[in-house]
Amino acid sequence: MSFAIEDIYDAAFDRTLFPALIERIGAALGAQAGFIGWSDPDRHVGFQFQFGNDPAWLARYVETYAAQDVLLPHLHAIPEGECRPAWDLLQQPDVRESVFYREYLAPQGIVDNIAVNLIKRPGIIASLALQRRAPAAPYSAEECAYLSALVPHLRRAIYIQSHLARAAEHAAADRAFAGSAGSSVLLLSADHVLIEAAPVLVPLLRLRIGEPLGDGTFGSAVARAVEQGEPVAVEVRVDGGEAPIPVLLEARRLDTARFGDLAEGPGAAYAVHVTRVDQPRAIAFDAIGSLYGLTATELRVLTDAVDTGDITAVGDRQGMARATARTHLHRIYEKTGTKSFAGLSNLVHRFGRIGMG
């Protein structure tokens, strides 16, 4: 099976190519099995791609032998970016006498395992491992050097994936934002550090990008919204304001890809929608008129009635007879399929525009 550096960069931009990539690298080094994986145990996320491993043995490792893996501490101790075979380690008497070697490695005929910690940071590990089974020989110095030459490219592939995942996270936040009409959005990290905020919210709430929200009135309310998964209403005071402003907070957990943590700064874990309830919702009246075929006069009557909440004096405000205004309202009811002003108001407010009113 042929392999080229270009294969690494193809996989960097298309994660589905990683299984074939790791198998090509393994074939180039004469490995019978291997994997490339990323894990974040603190957040319980991650994934891996592998080839050549017996699913039954993998299941036994998880169920029985992971806790007895005497090689794991040595593998974790390998410096970032350094390729290191396990041959010498596998010859040590204490390793050979271990349950892990006798019951797990030896029955599979594992002769050598070359491993490299591609990314090694607190809580985050990206690693590559390639196994050789009997009757294969241990990895040579030349083969180790060959893999070492690939490491910078593999690391770049992971960083490319991290930025692609970061873009996907922001797209997810945008979708979450788009799903909440009449509000502005904050993006928070897992520990409630402010990553991004709608410009209108920064002066209103005295926010600072890159700093935690803190445990004040607003920060505590956001924490409750995140923890409870339910909307939380709170009053915030603005410098120079005569009265506190009531806002509704709704938090949504984002499906963050763990690659985002490898890019600069933390990834977005929550989108918090902030709605000012002291202001009327901005309604897309023109869109309603277009959808239901309202005339220009009907649209004026609709806008006036909804904005004021009063249908009795629409004619007075619009310079028409009250009977004429009532006629326009009944035509609006017919066109929109509503039977009363209450039903019409309910329909209209579904056309709330995104952004603070």
Residue pairs with C-beta under 8 A, 6 or more apart in sequence:
1 23
1 24
1 27
1 28
2 24
3 24
3 25
3 27
3 28
5 150
5 153
7 17
7 20
7 21
7 24
8 21
8 150
8 153
8 154
8 156
8 157
9 153
9 156
9 157
9 160
10 17
10 21
11 17
11 18
11 20
11 21
11 157
12 156
12 157
12 158
12 160
12 161
13 160
13 164
15 161
18 36
18 49
19 49
19 50
19 51
21 36
21 49
22 34
22 35
22 36
22 49
22 50
22 51
22 128
23 34
23 51
23 52
25 31
25 34
25 128
25 130
25 147
25 150
26 32
26 33
26 34
26 51
26 52
26 130
28 146
29 114
29 130
29 139
29 143
29 146
29 147
30 132
30 136
30 143
31 52
31 114
31 130
31 131
31 132
32 52
32 131
32 132
32 133
32 136
33 50
33 51
33 52
33 53
33 130
33 131
33 133
34 50
34 51
34 52
34 128
34 129
34 130
34 131
35 48
35 49
35 50
35 51
35 53
35 128
35 129
36 48
36 49
36 50
36 118
36 126
36 127
36 128
36 154
37 46
37 47
37 48
37 49
37 50
37 126
37 127
38 46
38 47
38 48
38 119
38 124
38 125
38 126
38 158
38 258
38 259
39 45
39 46
39 48
39 124
39 125
39 258
40 46
40 123
40 124
40 258
40 261
41 123
42 123
43 123
43 190
43 258
45 256
45 258
46 258
52 131
54 108
57 104
57 108
60 104
61 69
61 104
65 99
65 100
65 103
65 104
68 98
68 99
68 100
68 104
69 100
70 94
70 95
70 98
70 100
70 101
71 86
71 89
71 95
71 100
71 113
74 86
74 89
75 86
75 115
75 117
75 127
75 129
76 117
76 125
78 84
78 115
78 116
78 117
79 117
79 120
80 117
80 118
80 119
80 120
81 116
81 117
81 118
81 151
81 152
81 155
82 116
82 117
82 148
83 114
83 115
83 116
83 144
83 147
83 148
83 151
84 114
84 115
84 116
84 144
85 112
85 113
85 114
85 138
85 139
85 144
86 112
86 113
86 114
86 115
87 111
87 112
87 138
87 139
89 95
90 96
90 101
90 105
90 110
90 111
90 112
95 101
96 102
108 133
109 133
109 134
110 131
110 132
110 133
111 132
111 133
111 134
111 136
111 137
111 138
112 131
112 132
112 136
112 138
112 139
113 129
113 130
113 131
113 132
114 129
114 130
114 139
114 143
114 144
114 147
115 127
115 128
115 129
115 130
116 127
116 128
116 129
116 147
116 148
116 151
117 125
117 126
117 127
118 126
118 127
118 128
118 151
118 154
118 155
118 158
119 125
119 126
119 155
119 158
119 262
120 126
121 262
124 258
124 261
124 262
126 158
126 262
128 154
130 147
132 138
132 139
158 259
158 262
159 262
159 263
161 259
162 259
162 260
162 261
162 262
162 263
163 263
164 259
165 257
165 258
165 259
165 260
165 263
165 267
166 257
166 259
166 260
166 263
166 267
168 257
169 254
169 255
169 256
169 257
169 260
169 267
169 268
170 187
170 268
172 254
172 255
172 256
173 185
173 187
173 196
173 254
173 268
173 271
176 185
176 252
176 254
176 271
176 273
177 183
177 185
177 271
177 273
177 354
178 354
180 250
180 273
180 275
180 354
181 281
181 352
181 353
181 354
182 275
182 281
182 282
182 352
182 353
182 354
182 355
182 356
182 357
183 248
183 250
183 273
183 274
183 275
183 354
183 355
183 356
184 197
184 198
184 200
184 201
184 273
184 274
184 275
184 355
184 356
185 197
185 198
185 271
185 272
185 273
185 274
186 194
186 196
186 197
186 198
186 201
186 207
186 222
186 271
186 272
186 274
187 194
187 195
187 196
187 197
187 268
187 270
187 271
187 272
188 194
188 195
188 213
188 222
188 226
188 268
188 269
188 270
188 271
188 272
189 195
189 266
189 267
189 268
189 269
190 266
190 269
190 270
191 212
191 266
192 212
192 213
192 219
192 222
192 223
192 226
192 270
193 210
193 211
193 212
193 213
193 266
194 207
194 208
194 209
194 210
194 211
194 212
194 213
195 209
195 210
195 265
195 266
195 268
196 209
196 268
197 207
197 209
198 274
198 355
198 356
200 355
200 356
201 207
201 274
202 209
204 236
204 238
204 245
205 218
205 236
205 274
206 238
206 239
207 213
210 265
212 219
213 219
213 222
213 223
215 223
217 234
217 235
217 236
218 234
218 236
221 232
221 234
221 249
222 232
222 249
222 251
222 272
224 232
225 231
225 232
225 249
225 250
225 251
225 272
226 251
226 253
226 270
226 272
229 251
231 248
231 249
231 250
232 248
232 249
233 246
233 247
233 248
233 249
233 277
234 246
234 247
234 249
235 244
235 245
235 246
235 247
236 244
236 245
236 247
237 244
237 245
238 244
238 245
245 276
245 278
246 276
246 277
246 278
247 274
247 275
247 276
247 277
248 274
248 275
248 277
249 272
249 273
249 274
250 272
250 273
250 275
251 270
251 271
251 272
251 273
252 270
252 271
252 272
252 273
253 269
253 270
254 268
254 269
254 270
254 271
256 267
256 268
256 269
257 267
260 266
260 267
260 268
261 267
274 356
275 356
276 356
276 357
279 356
279 357
280 307
280 357
281 349
281 352
281 353
281 357
282 352
282 353
282 355
282 357
283 303
283 306
283 348
283 349
283 351
283 352
283 353
284 351
284 352
284 353
285 299
285 302
285 303
285 306
285 348
285 351
286 299
287 351
288 294
288 299
288 302
288 336
288 348
288 351
289 296
289 298
289 299
289 302
292 332
292 335
292 336
293 335
294 302
294 332
294 335
297 328
298 328
298 331
298 332
298 335
300 318
301 314
301 318
301 325
301 328
301 329
301 332
302 332
302 344
302 348
304 314
304 317
304 318
305 311
305 314
305 329
305 341
305 344
306 344
306 345
306 348
308 314
308 317
309 345
311 325
311 329
311 341
312 322
313 322
314 322
314 325
314 329
315 321
315 322
315 323
315 324
315 325
315 326
316 322
318 325
329 341
332 338
332 344
333 339
333 340
333 343
333 344
336 344
336 347
338 344
338 346
338 347
